[in-house]
Each structure stands twice: as structure tokens, then as C-alpha cells.
Amino acid sequence: MKTATVADLRNNFRRVSALIDNGESVDITRRGRVVARLVPAVDKPKKLVKPDIMAQLKEVWGDRMLTEAEVKELRDLELEGHYG
């Protein structure tokens, strides 16, 4: 269970509501004492959708594999301060 102060709730509501949306209960404290508890209305937490990084890489690069010479050239350019 997470905790947040009244000030956190006021200033960072988006962060607190994201916790609740993901199934977390949040205790709200004022001066160190718990004054309220926010719980999700639905019993099941929403499943976070993770991006498919490998699909994105394949979309950008296809099946291209850099040769050892290309990797060395890119590394040398980066060390010299060229990012071209």
C-alpha cells in the first residue's frame, strides 16, 4: 500500500490517480496520520501495456545487421564527438 500526503494529492494528483488506476490502494496522510484511504473502484487492476520494443526495432531497421567494420566506424565517430 502506498502513501501520499494531502499536499501530494493536491499537487501530484495525476501520479496518485495512476497508482489507483493500476490497482494500488493509497493512504492519504496529514501531519503523519492517515486521514483517508483511496482504493480502486474495480477489483481487477488494469494491465499495463508494455511497448513491443523488438517490433519497433524491426519496423525501423528490418533484418539489417551491422558488420563489425560498421560498428567500429560508428564507435570511432562517437568517440570523436561526431554523431552523424
N, C-alpha and C positions, 0 to 999 in steps of 0.2 A: 504494500500500500504506500502510495506517495503522499507527501505533504506539501502544502503551499500556504503561504501567509495570505491575509486579506489583501495586502499590497500586491502580492504576486497575482492574485486573482484579478485585481483591478488593472494592473499594468501589463500582465502577460497572459490574458485570458486565452489567446489562441493556443499557447503551449499547454495550458491546463486542460482546455477542452480536447486537445489532441490526445492527451493521456486517457481521458474519459472515453473518447471515441474508440480507443484501442482496448477497452475493457478494464482499465485500471480504476480503482477507487482512489479518491483524493480527499485527505483530511485537510480542512481549512483551519488554520490556527490564527489566534490573535493573542499577542503577548505570551506566546509559548503554550497556550491552552487550546485544545481542539474545540471549535465552536460549531463546526458543521462537517458533514461528510457528503461528498458528491459521488454518486455511483452511476454507472451506465444504466440507461433505461432498459436496454436489451441484455439478456443474459449472455449471448454469444458475442465475443469481441469480433470486430471487423478484422478480416485477414489483410495484412499489409501486402500490397502488390509490389514485388521487387522487380526492378527492370532486368530484362534479359540482356546482359552486357555482351555475351557471346554473339547473340543475334545482331546486335547493333554493330559490333566489330565486323561481322561477316558482311553486313549491308554496306559498310563503308569500304572495307578492304577486299571483300570477296575471299578467295582462297589464296591470295598473294602471300608469299613467304619471302622475307628479305634474305638475301645472301649474306654470307659472313663479311664480304667486302663492303656491301651497302651498310651493314650495321657499323662497321669500323669507321666508314666515312661519316656517317651521321654522328657517331660518338665524338670523332675528332672535331667536327664542326661545332658541336655543342660545347666542347671544352674550350674552343677558341672564342666562343661568345656569339656564333652565328647560328641562328635557329631556322634557316631557310629551308 
